[in-house]
Amino acid sequence: MTRAGRTRRVVIVGAGLAGTATAIRILRFAREPLQVVLLERRAEYRGAGVAYHRAGNHWHHVFNIQAGRMSMFREDVDDFVLWANHEADRTGWPAEWRDTEFTESGPAPRRIYPDYLASRLAEAAREASTGVTLTEAGGEVVDLDVVGDHVHVVIDGLDGFPAPGNAGGSGRTVLEADHVVLATGLERKRPAFAARVMDHPALVRHPYSEAGIARILDVRRDAVVAIVGTLLSAYDSAALLLRRGHTGTIHMISRSGLTLRTYPPDHRHQVLRLPPPRLHRDAYEGLDEFVRCLTEEWERACAAVAREYPDVPPEVITERVAKSWEPYMPRILRRVPSADLRALLDGYGSLLAVLRVGAVAYTTEVVDAAMAAGGQIIITTGRIVDIGETEAGGLVLSVAGRLSTRTVEADLVISNFGRESDYERVESALWASLLRKGLALPHGRTGRGVEVDERGVLLGRDGVPSGPISVVGGPREGDEIVRYGRTGAFAFNLAAIKNHSVQVAATVLHRLESCYDERAGDDAVTLTGATDREGGEAAGRAVMLDVRRMATRRRADRQALEGHLEQSIQRIREITTRNGGTPATTPALRFAVNAAATVKMTDLSVTPRDLRSLLGLAEPAEPAT
């Protein structure tokens, strides 16, 4: 479909995991001519983001979860492992990984993930429908202006795209888009405690960077190292030091003092059906009482799982309970005032993450061994209030505990400072502009991320959609918490991004493609929910055909499914007419069927493997040739 003499255009801001996943879904789902422009301001983050890019991830940095959970397609759970074993180019891999046969429950290095995403993106572009194209370009998006039903995207340093003009002679390029997807990733925090030493050579500010990795590997082996944090990023740095033979003391410091759980060797994701927590009172009686009641119910639920599900390893009981509670949490959290909810998330964020997510033994075993009594790693619980320089050229950290403040001197301090979840504080020029103009709002209930609607559309003043702008990934953290109960790290991780990519891709195409009519969607949804047996079977068949179309990698296979789908939709119209009803238009029915298929593909109540079976996709995908 064209607009003003050009193919419709979707601009995706950010080419990390979230942006790449969404581009792949749009390329797969699109039926009509469409240009997908995938913009990334940092070349090394393309197809990777900060979490996976090669320069910032040593070969010892592995996924915290098992390789079998790293497919970017929930409906194709084995895809990553199949790619790693049969498609990956292992030229240049170290011996440790070169001959590895990756398994569902085993580890895999994070730095190979960009190759996986790049291969799937290239395939999606190659197998896209006629007229559907991908353009990968560089440049930083610094502003958006909504003009009617499209968006002007203002870009600094646009590279790899024929520039249509600039903004008022500023040197900034303005690109017109029919829809924009914001996939800007996680924002960095700049804590006040490190303000005096931000540029000190003994401070590693960005351990997930080429310079950061080099500095860690270059430190004297007997040096005293302080790591800010005690969870995954801290484990990565500590394990890297230990695996290269570090002998000096390593201090790991955090406010919680919590450390990672280790997944059992044969761990597989599982969803249990547990009853909702009972809070015993209808009225909210304050944060302390709320925490007390919830803790009581938590302990009861964990005991019930240990008793009723003896096959569940003790190490993952908390993960099972946390997952089972997610459907109940939105209703429970509604009773908590916003100020108390923010305090709850601030005070218990690390605990929620540890209860919900563990790490594989490859990462934890070497670190945990060094934490043993009298070991090389010392855990310090407390809040870092200041970092200053010592006379010897090292750094000294002031750590406030419950009863006193102590100091820790170190030759090297490692800290990525965590993520900034408050979007009124982020350093991004783009988000600052969107907030200033009222096109975006900080998430009101949680103070985390920004406000979006149920489809991921960005909301502005008065809760009204800001225009054709959607959001995927990290900026949706607050919405994930209150809408889906996905607290802890699961509010913005790979699992959430998989669903965002499907949901947003479908939303974009519902709006842009002539084959859909979402304005008549309510009538069509009623029809697809027909209670008579014949109508219901026809509607169900159409939905499952659309699921298969959306999940299919090859263009020829999708085209064959599209033909069967159109026949099925016409069958629904025939049944409706024969029964005396007023048939919806084909575009309206097509929208309703696709909306239902999208819901099925993003079902959070089952594991990805169970989802594949429920969708009729149980046969494993064949390796690409």
C-alpha positions as CSV (number, residue, x, y, z in Angstrom):
1,M,0.0,0.0,0.0
2,T,1.4,3.4,-0.9
3,R,1.2,6.9,0.5
4,A,1.8,10.1,-1.6
5,G,3.7,8.1,-4.2
6,R,5.8,6.0,-1.9
7,T,5.6,2.7,-0.1
8,R,4.4,3.0,3.4
9,R,7.3,3.1,5.9
10,V,7.8,1.9,9.4
11,V,10.8,3.3,11.3
12,I,12.1,1.2,14.2
13,V,14.3,3.2,16.6
14,G,16.9,0.9,18.1
15,A,18.3,-2.3,16.5
16,G,19.1,-4.3,19.6
17,L,17.1,-7.4,20.6
18,A,13.7,-5.7,20.8
19,G,14.0,-3.7,17.6
20,T,15.4,-6.6,15.6
21,A,12.7,-9.0,16.9
22,T,10.0,-6.5,15.9
23,A,11.5,-6.0,12.5
24,I,11.6,-9.8,11.9
25,R,7.9,-10.1,12.9
26,I,6.8,-7.2,10.7
27,L,8.8,-8.7,7.7
28,R,7.2,-12.1,8.3
29,F,3.6,-10.8,8.9
30,A,3.4,-8.1,6.2
31,R,1.3,-8.9,3.1
32,E,1.4,-5.6,1.3
33,P,4.4,-3.5,0.1
34,L,6.1,-1.9,3.1
35,Q,9.5,-0.4,3.9
36,V,11.0,-1.3,7.3
37,V,13.8,1.0,8.4
38,L,15.8,-0.3,11.3
39,L,17.9,2.5,12.9
40,E,20.7,2.1,15.4
41,R,22.9,4.9,16.7
42,R,25.8,2.6,17.8
43,A,27.0,0.1,15.2
44,E,28.3,-2.4,17.8
45,Y,24.8,-2.6,19.3
46,R,23.1,-3.7,16.1
47,G,21.3,-7.0,16.5
48,A,22.6,-7.2,20.1
49,G,22.1,-4.2,22.3
50,V,24.3,-3.8,25.4
51,A,23.3,-7.2,26.7
52,Y,24.8,-9.3,23.8
53,H,27.2,-7.3,21.7
54,R,30.5,-9.0,21.0
55,A,32.8,-6.3,22.1
56,G,31.3,-6.1,25.5
57,N,30.8,-9.8,26.2
58,H,33.7,-12.1,26.8
59,W,33.4,-15.7,25.8
60,H,32.9,-16.5,29.6
61,H,29.8,-14.4,29.7
62,V,26.9,-16.8,29.1
63,F,23.1,-16.4,29.2
64,N,21.9,-16.6,32.8
65,I,19.1,-18.9,31.6
66,Q,19.5,-22.1,29.6
67,A,20.2,-22.1,25.9
68,G,16.8,-23.7,25.2
69,R,15.0,-20.6,26.5
70,M,16.8,-18.2,24.1
71,S,14.8,-18.7,20.9
72,M,13.4,-15.3,20.0
73,F,10.2,-17.1,18.9
74,R,8.0,-18.3,21.7
75,E,6.2,-20.6,19.2
76,D,9.5,-22.1,18.0
77,V,11.2,-22.9,21.3
78,D,14.1,-25.0,19.8
79,D,15.1,-22.4,17.2
80,F,18.2,-21.0,18.9
81,V,19.7,-24.4,19.8
82,L,19.1,-25.7,16.3
83,W,20.8,-22.6,14.9
84,A,23.7,-22.9,17.3
85,N,24.3,-26.6,16.5
86,H,23.6,-26.6,12.7
87,E,23.9,-23.1,11.3
88,A,26.3,-21.0,13.3
89,D,29.7,-20.2,11.8
90,R,32.1,-21.3,14.5
91,T,35.2,-19.9,12.7
92,G,37.1,-18.0,15.4
93,W,35.3,-19.6,18.3
94,P,37.6,-20.6,21.2
95,A,38.2,-24.3,21.8
96,E,35.9,-24.3,24.8
97,W,32.9,-23.6,22.6
98,R,34.0,-24.7,19.1
99,D,33.1,-28.4,19.6
100,T,30.2,-27.9,22.0
101,E,26.8,-29.5,21.2
102,F,24.4,-27.0,22.7
103,T,21.5,-28.5,24.7
104,E,18.2,-27.2,26.0
105,S,19.3,-27.0,29.6
106,G,23.0,-26.1,29.0
107,P,24.9,-22.8,28.8
108,A,25.7,-20.7,25.7
109,P,27.9,-17.6,25.3
110,R,26.0,-14.4,24.9
111,R,28.3,-13.0,22.2
112,I,27.0,-15.5,19.6
113,Y,23.5,-14.1,19.9
114,P,24.0,-11.2,17.4
115,D,24.9,-13.8,14.8
116,Y,21.6,-15.6,15.5
117,L,19.5,-12.5,15.3
118,A,21.3,-11.3,12.2
119,S,20.6,-14.7,10.5
120,R,16.9,-14.6,11.3
121,L,16.6,-10.9,10.3
122,A,18.3,-11.7,6.9
123,E,16.1,-14.7,6.4
124,A,12.9,-12.7,7.2
125,A,13.9,-10.0,4.7
126,R,14.7,-12.6,2.1
127,E,11.5,-14.5,2.6
128,A,9.3,-11.4,2.9
129,S,6.3,-10.8,0.6
130,T,6.8,-9.0,-2.6
131,G,7.4,-5.3,-2.0
132,V,8.2,-5.7,1.7
133,T,11.8,-4.5,2.2
134,L,14.3,-3.9,5.0
135,T,16.7,-1.0,5.2
136,E,19.3,-1.0,8.0
137,A,20.7,2.5,8.8
138,G,22.8,4.3,11.3
139,G,21.9,7.5,13.2
140,E,20.5,8.8,16.5
141,V,16.8,9.7,16.6
142,V,16.6,12.8,18.7
143,D,13.0,13.9,18.2
144,L,9.6,12.9,16.8
145,D,6.8,15.2,15.5
146,V,3.4,13.8,14.9
147,V,1.9,15.4,11.8
148,G,-1.6,14.2,11.1
149,D,-1.5,10.5,10.7
150,H,2.2,10.1,10.2
151,V,5.4,11.0,12.1
152,H,8.4,13.1,11.3
153,V,11.5,11.3,12.6
154,V,14.4,13.7,13.3
155,I,17.8,12.0,13.0
156,D,21.3,13.0,13.8
157,G,24.0,11.5,11.6
158,L,21.8,9.4,9.3
159,D,23.9,6.9,7.5
160,G,23.0,4.2,5.0
161,F,19.7,5.8,3.8
162,P,19.1,8.3,1.0
163,A,18.4,11.5,2.9
164,P,15.2,13.3,1.9
165,G,16.1,16.6,3.5
166,N,17.2,18.2,6.8
167,A,15.4,20.1,9.6
168,G,15.8,23.8,9.1
169,G,19.4,23.6,7.9
170,S,20.5,22.0,11.2
171,G,22.1,19.0,9.5
172,R,19.5,16.8,11.0
173,T,17.6,14.5,8.6
174,V,13.8,14.4,8.8
175,L,12.4,11.0,7.7
176,E,8.6,10.6,7.2
177,A,7.2,7.5,8.7
178,D,3.7,6.0,8.8
179,H,4.4,4.3,12.1
180,V,7.3,4.5,14.5
181,V,8.4,1.7,16.9
182,L,10.5,2.8,19.9
183,A,12.9,0.0,20.9
184,T,15.4,2.1,22.8
185,G,16.4,-0.5,25.3
186,L,17.5,0.1,28.9
187,E,18.7,3.5,30.0
188,R,21.9,3.9,32.1
189,K,21.9,5.4,35.6
190,R,24.4,8.0,36.8
191,P,24.5,7.6,40.6
192,A,25.6,10.5,42.7
193,F,27.9,8.3,44.8
194,A,30.4,8.1,41.9
195,A,30.3,11.7,40.8
196,R,33.8,12.5,41.9
197,V,35.5,9.5,40.1
198,M,33.5,9.0,36.9
199,D,36.6,9.4,34.8
200,H,39.1,7.8,37.2
201,P,41.3,5.1,35.6
202,A,40.6,2.7,38.4
203,L,36.8,2.8,37.8
204,V,35.2,0.5,35.2
205,R,32.0,2.3,34.4
206,H,30.9,0.1,31.6
207,P,32.0,-3.6,32.2
208,Y,29.9,-4.6,29.1
209,S,32.1,-2.6,26.7
210,E,35.3,-3.4,24.9
211,A,37.3,-1.0,27.1
212,G,35.7,-2.4,30.2
213,I,36.5,-6.0,29.4
214,A,40.1,-5.0,28.5
215,R,40.5,-3.2,31.8
216,I,39.2,-6.1,33.8
217,L,41.5,-8.6,32.0
218,D,44.4,-6.2,32.5
219,V,44.2,-5.8,36.3
220,R,47.0,-7.3,38.4
221,R,46.1,-10.8,39.5
222,D,46.7,-10.0,43.1
223,A,44.8,-6.7,43.0
224,V,41.9,-5.9,45.4
225,V,38.8,-5.5,43.3
226,A,35.4,-4.1,44.4
227,I,32.4,-4.9,42.4
228,V,29.2,-2.8,42.9
229,G,26.4,-5.3,42.9
230,T,25.9,-8.9,43.9
231,L,23.6,-10.2,41.1
232,L,24.2,-11.1,37.4
233,S,26.4,-8.3,36.2
234,A,28.5,-8.7,39.4
235,Y,28.8,-12.5,38.8
236,D,29.9,-11.9,35.2
237,S,32.7,-9.7,36.3
238,A,33.8,-11.9,39.2
239,A,33.7,-15.0,37.1
240,L,35.8,-13.4,34.4
241,L,38.4,-12.5,37.0
242,L,38.4,-15.9,38.6
243,R,38.5,-17.8,35.4
244,R,41.7,-15.9,34.3
245,G,43.4,-16.9,37.6
246,H,42.8,-13.8,39.8
247,T,44.2,-14.3,43.3
248,G,43.4,-11.0,45.0
249,T,40.4,-10.3,47.2
250,I,37.1,-9.5,45.5
251,H,34.5,-7.4,47.3
252,M,30.9,-7.6,46.0
253,I,28.8,-4.9,47.5
254,S,25.0,-4.2,47.3
255,R,22.2,-2.9,49.4
256,S,20.4,-6.3,49.5
257,G,23.5,-8.6,49.8
258,L,21.4,-11.1,47.8
259,T,23.2,-13.6,45.5
260,L,22.0,-15.7,42.5
261,R,20.3,-19.1,42.7
262,T,21.7,-21.9,40.5
263,Y,19.4,-23.7,38.2
264,P,19.5,-27.5,38.5
265,P,21.4,-29.2,35.6
266,D,18.3,-30.5,33.8
267,H,16.1,-27.4,34.5
268,R,13.1,-26.9,32.2
269,H,10.6,-24.0,32.4
270,Q,7.2,-25.0,33.8
271,V,4.0,-23.3,34.7
272,L,2.0,-24.5,37.7
273,R,-1.6,-23.8,38.4
274,L,-1.7,-22.5,42.0
275,P,-4.5,-20.7,43.8
276,P,-4.3,-16.9,44.2
277,P,-2.8,-15.5,47.3
278,R,-5.4,-14.7,50.0
279,L,-4.9,-11.3,51.6
280,H,-7.7,-11.9,54.1
281,R,-8.8,-8.3,54.1
282,D,-10.9,-6.3,51.7
283,A,-9.4,-2.9,52.6
284,Y,-5.8,-1.9,52.2
285,E,-4.2,-1.4,55.6
286,G,-0.8,0.0,54.8
287,L,2.4,-1.2,53.2
288,D,3.7,-3.1,56.2
289,E,0.5,-5.1,56.7
290,F,0.4,-5.7,52.9
291,V,3.9,-7.1,52.9
292,R,3.3,-9.2,56.0
293,C,0.2,-10.8,54.5
294,L,1.8,-11.4,51.1
295,T,4.9,-12.9,52.8
296,E,2.7,-15.2,54.7
297,E,0.9,-16.4,51.6
298,W,4.2,-16.7,49.8
299,E,5.6,-19.1,52.4
300,R,2.3,-21.1,52.3
301,A,2.5,-21.4,48.5
302,C,6.2,-22.5,48.5
303,A,5.4,-25.1,51.1
304,A,2.4,-26.3,49.1
305,V,4.6,-26.7,46.0
306,A,7.3,-28.6,47.9
307,R,4.5,-30.9,49.3
308,E,2.3,-31.4,46.2
309,Y,5.0,-31.2,43.4
310,P,7.9,-33.3,44.7
311,D,9.4,-33.4,41.3
312,V,10.1,-29.6,41.4
313,P,13.7,-29.1,42.6
314,P,13.9,-26.9,45.7
315,E,16.1,-24.4,43.8
316,V,13.3,-23.4,41.5
317,I,10.3,-23.5,43.9
318,T,10.2,-19.7,44.2
319,E,10.4,-19.3,40.4
320,R,7.4,-21.6,40.0
321,V,5.4,-19.7,42.6
322,A,6.3,-16.3,41.2
323,K,5.2,-17.4,37.7
324,S,2.0,-18.9,38.9
325,W,1.1,-15.7,40.7
326,E,1.5,-13.4,37.7
327,P,-2.1,-13.6,36.6
328,Y,-3.3,-12.6,40.1
329,M,-0.9,-9.7,40.7
330,P,-2.6,-7.0,38.6
331,R,-5.7,-7.3,40.8
332,I,-3.7,-7.4,44.0
333,L,-1.6,-4.4,43.0
334,R,-4.6,-2.3,42.2
335,R,-5.3,-2.0,46.0
336,V,-1.9,-0.5,46.7
337,P,-1.5,3.3,46.5
338,S,1.0,4.5,43.9
339,A,3.5,5.8,46.5
340,D,3.4,2.5,48.3
341,L,3.7,0.5,45.1
342,R,6.8,2.5,44.2
343,A,8.3,1.9,47.7
344,L,7.5,-1.8,47.3
345,L,9.3,-2.1,44.0
346,D,12.3,0.0,45.2
347,G,12.6,-1.9,48.4
348,Y,12.1,-5.4,47.1
349,G,13.2,-5.2,43.5
350,S,16.4,-7.3,44.0
351,L,14.5,-9.9,46.0
352,L,11.8,-10.2,43.3
353,A,14.5,-10.7,40.7
354,V,16.3,-13.4,42.7
355,L,13.0,-15.2,43.4
356,R,12.0,-15.2,39.8
357,V,15.3,-15.7,37.9
358,G,18.4,-17.8,38.6
359,A,21.5,-18.5,36.6
360,V,23.2,-21.5,35.1
361,A,26.0,-23.3,37.0
362,Y,28.6,-22.2,34.4
363,T,28.3,-18.7,35.8
364,T,27.6,-19.4,39.5
365,E,29.8,-22.3,40.4
366,V,33.1,-20.5,40.2
367,V,31.8,-17.5,42.1
368,D,29.9,-19.4,44.7
369,A,33.0,-21.5,45.4
370,A,35.0,-18.3,46.0
371,M,32.3,-17.1,48.4
372,A,32.7,-20.1,50.7
373,A,33.9,-19.5,54.3
374,G,37.4,-17.9,54.2
375,G,37.1,-17.6,50.4
376,Q,38.4,-15.0,48.0
377,I,35.0,-13.2,47.6
378,I,33.6,-11.0,50.4
379,I,30.0,-10.0,50.3
380,T,29.2,-6.6,51.9
381,T,25.7,-5.5,52.5
382,G,25.1,-1.8,52.5
383,R,24.5,1.3,50.5
384,I,27.4,3.0,48.7
385,V,27.3,6.6,49.7
386,D,30.6,7.8,48.1
387,I,33.6,6.7,46.1
388,G,36.8,8.7,46.5
389,E,40.5,8.5,45.5
390,T,43.2,7.1,47.7
391,E,46.7,8.5,48.0
392,A,48.0,5.4,46.3
393,G,45.8,6.0,43.2
394,G,43.2,3.5,44.0
395,L,39.6,4.1,45.1
396,V,37.9,3.9,48.5
397,L,34.2,3.2,48.8
398,S,32.1,4.3,51.8
399,V,29.4,1.7,52.5
400,A,26.5,2.5,54.9
401,G,25.2,-0.5,56.7
402,R,22.3,-0.8,59.1
403,L,24.4,0.2,62.1
404,S,27.6,1.8,60.8
405,T,29.5,3.0,57.8
406,R,32.6,1.1,56.7
407,T,35.2,1.7,53.9
408,V,36.5,-0.6,51.3
409,E,39.8,0.2,49.5
410,A,40.3,-1.3,46.0
411,D,42.8,-1.1,43.2
412,L,39.9,-1.5,40.7
413,V,36.2,-0.8,41.1
414,I,33.7,-2.4,38.6
415,S,30.2,-1.1,38.3
416,N,27.7,-0.7,35.4
417,F,25.6,1.4,37.9
418,G,22.4,-0.4,36.9
419,R,19.5,0.9,34.8
420,E,17.6,4.1,35.1
421,S,13.9,3.2,35.2
422,D,12.6,6.8,35.9
423,Y,12.2,8.3,32.4
424,E,12.2,11.8,33.9
425,R,15.9,11.2,34.7
426,V,17.1,9.5,31.5
427,E,19.8,11.2,29.5
428,S,18.2,10.3,26.1
429,A,17.5,13.4,24.0
430,L,14.6,11.6,22.3
431,W,12.8,10.7,25.5
432,A,13.5,14.1,27.0
433,S,11.8,15.7,24.0
434,L,8.8,13.3,24.0
435,L,8.2,14.0,27.7
436,R,8.6,17.7,27.3
437,K,6.1,17.9,24.5
438,G,3.6,15.6,26.2
439,L,3.9,12.8,23.6
440,A,5.1,10.5,26.4
441,L,4.3,10.3,30.1
442,P,6.3,8.6,32.9
443,H,4.5,5.6,34.1
444,G,2.2,7.0,36.8
445,R,1.7,4.0,39.1
446,T,5.2,2.7,39.2
447,G,7.5,5.5,38.1
448,R,9.1,2.9,35.8
449,G,9.1,3.4,32.0
450,V,6.3,5.2,30.2
451,E,2.6,4.9,29.7
452,V,1.3,2.6,26.9
453,D,-2.0,1.1,26.1
454,E,-2.9,-2.6,25.9
455,R,-1.3,-2.9,22.4
456,G,1.9,-1.0,23.3
457,V,0.9,2.3,21.7
458,L,2.6,5.3,23.4
459,L,0.2,7.4,25.4
460,G,0.5,11.2,25.9
461,R,-1.5,13.8,27.8
462,D,-4.8,12.6,29.2
463,G,-4.0,9.0,28.4
464,V,-4.6,9.5,24.7
465,P,-2.5,7.8,22.0
466,S,0.2,10.2,20.9
467,G,0.0,9.0,17.3
468,P,1.2,6.1,15.3
469,I,4.0,5.4,17.8
470,S,4.5,2.0,19.5
471,V,6.9,0.9,22.2
472,V,8.7,-2.5,22.8
473,G,11.1,-3.6,25.5
474,G,12.5,-1.8,28.5
475,P,10.3,1.4,28.4
476,R,7.3,-0.8,29.0
477,E,8.5,-2.0,32.4
478,G,5.8,-0.3,34.5
479,D,3.0,-1.4,32.2
480,E,4.2,-5.0,32.4
481,I,4.1,-4.8,36.2
482,V,0.6,-3.5,36.6
483,R,-1.0,-5.1,33.5
484,Y,0.6,-8.6,33.6
485,G,2.1,-8.9,37.1
486,R,5.5,-9.5,35.6
487,T,7.7,-8.1,38.4
488,G,11.4,-8.5,38.8
489,A,13.7,-8.9,35.8
490,F,10.8,-10.5,33.9
491,A,9.2,-7.0,33.4
492,F,11.6,-6.2,30.6
493,N,13.5,-9.3,29.5
494,L,13.6,-11.6,26.5
495,A,10.3,-13.3,27.4
496,A,8.4,-9.9,27.5
497,I,10.2,-8.7,24.3
498,K,9.0,-11.8,22.4
499,N,5.4,-11.0,23.1
500,H,5.9,-7.3,22.5
501,S,7.3,-8.0,19.0
502,V,4.3,-10.1,18.0
503,Q,1.8,-7.7,19.5
504,V,3.3,-4.5,18.0
505,A,4.0,-6.0,14.6
506,A,0.3,-7.0,14.3
507,T,-0.8,-3.6,15.6
508,V,1.3,-1.8,13.0
509,L,0.0,-3.8,10.1
510,H,-3.7,-3.7,11.3
511,R,-3.4,0.1,10.9
512,L,-1.3,0.2,7.7
513,E,-2.5,-2.6,5.5
514,S,-5.7,-2.4,3.4
515,C,-6.5,-6.1,4.0
516,Y,-7.5,-5.2,7.6
517,D,-10.4,-3.1,8.9
518,E,-10.0,-2.7,12.7
519,R,-12.8,-0.1,12.8
520,A,-15.3,-2.9,12.3
521,G,-13.4,-5.2,14.6
522,D,-16.0,-5.4,17.4
523,D,-18.7,-6.8,15.1
524,A,-16.2,-9.3,13.6
525,V,-15.0,-10.4,17.0
526,T,-18.6,-11.3,17.8
527,L,-18.8,-13.3,14.7
528,T,-15.6,-15.2,15.3
529,G,-16.9,-16.1,18.7
530,A,-20.0,-17.7,17.2
531,T,-21.7,-20.1,19.5
532,D,-23.1,-22.5,16.9
533,R,-20.9,-25.4,16.2
534,E,-20.3,-24.9,12.5
535,G,-19.5,-21.2,12.9
536,G,-17.3,-21.8,15.8
537,E,-15.4,-24.5,14.0
538,A,-14.9,-22.3,11.0
539,A,-13.7,-19.4,13.1
540,G,-11.3,-21.7,15.0
541,R,-9.9,-23.1,11.9
542,A,-9.3,-19.6,10.5
543,V,-7.5,-18.5,13.6
544,M,-5.2,-21.5,13.6
545,L,-4.4,-21.0,9.9
546,D,-3.4,-17.4,10.7
547,V,-1.3,-18.6,13.6
548,R,0.5,-20.9,11.2
549,R,0.9,-18.2,8.6
550,M,2.4,-15.8,11.2
551,A,4.8,-18.5,12.5
552,T,6.0,-19.7,9.1
553,R,9.5,-18.7,7.9
554,R,9.2,-19.4,4.1
555,R,7.3,-17.1,1.8
556,A,5.9,-19.9,-0.4
557,D,4.5,-21.7,2.7
558,R,2.9,-18.5,3.9
559,Q,1.3,-17.9,0.6
560,A,-0.2,-21.4,0.6
561,L,-1.5,-20.8,4.1
562,E,-2.9,-17.4,3.0
563,G,-5.0,-19.1,0.3
564,H,-6.5,-21.6,2.8
565,L,-7.1,-18.7,5.3
566,E,-9.0,-16.7,2.7
567,Q,-11.2,-19.7,2.0
568,S,-11.8,-20.1,5.7
569,I,-12.8,-16.5,6.1
570,Q,-15.2,-16.7,3.2
571,R,-16.7,-19.8,4.8
572,I,-17.4,-17.8,8.0
573,R,-19.2,-15.2,5.9
574,E,-21.3,-17.9,4.2
575,I,-22.3,-19.5,7.5
576,T,-23.2,-16.1,8.9
577,T,-25.4,-15.2,5.9
578,R,-27.1,-18.6,5.9
579,N,-28.0,-18.2,9.5
580,G,-29.7,-14.9,8.9
581,G,-26.9,-12.7,10.2
582,T,-25.4,-9.7,8.6
583,P,-21.9,-10.7,7.4
584,A,-19.0,-8.5,8.4
585,T,-16.7,-7.4,5.6
586,T,-13.8,-9.6,4.7
587,P,-11.2,-7.0,6.0
588,A,-13.2,-6.9,9.3
589,L,-13.2,-10.6,9.6
590,R,-9.5,-10.8,8.7
591,F,-8.7,-8.3,11.4
592,A,-10.7,-10.3,14.0
593,V,-9.0,-13.5,13.0
594,N,-5.6,-12.0,13.1
595,A,-6.3,-10.3,16.5
596,A,-7.3,-13.7,17.9
597,A,-4.3,-15.4,16.4
598,T,-2.0,-12.7,18.0
599,V,-3.6,-13.4,21.4
600,K,-2.9,-17.1,21.0
601,M,0.7,-16.5,20.1
602,T,1.3,-14.3,23.1
603,D,-0.4,-16.6,25.7
604,L,1.5,-16.2,28.9
605,S,-0.3,-19.0,30.8
606,V,1.8,-21.8,29.3
607,T,5.4,-22.5,28.6
608,P,6.8,-21.9,25.1
609,R,7.0,-25.6,24.5
610,D,3.4,-26.1,25.6
611,L,2.4,-23.1,23.5
612,R,4.0,-24.7,20.4
613,S,1.9,-27.9,21.0
614,L,-1.3,-25.9,21.6
615,L,-0.8,-24.0,18.4
616,G,-0.4,-27.2,16.4
617,L,3.3,-26.5,15.8
618,A,4.7,-29.4,17.8
619,E,7.0,-30.7,15.1
620,P,10.5,-29.0,15.5
621,A,11.6,-26.6,12.8
622,E,14.1,-28.0,10.4
623,P,17.5,-26.3,10.3
624,A,17.8,-23.7,7.5
625,T,20.0,-24.7,4.6
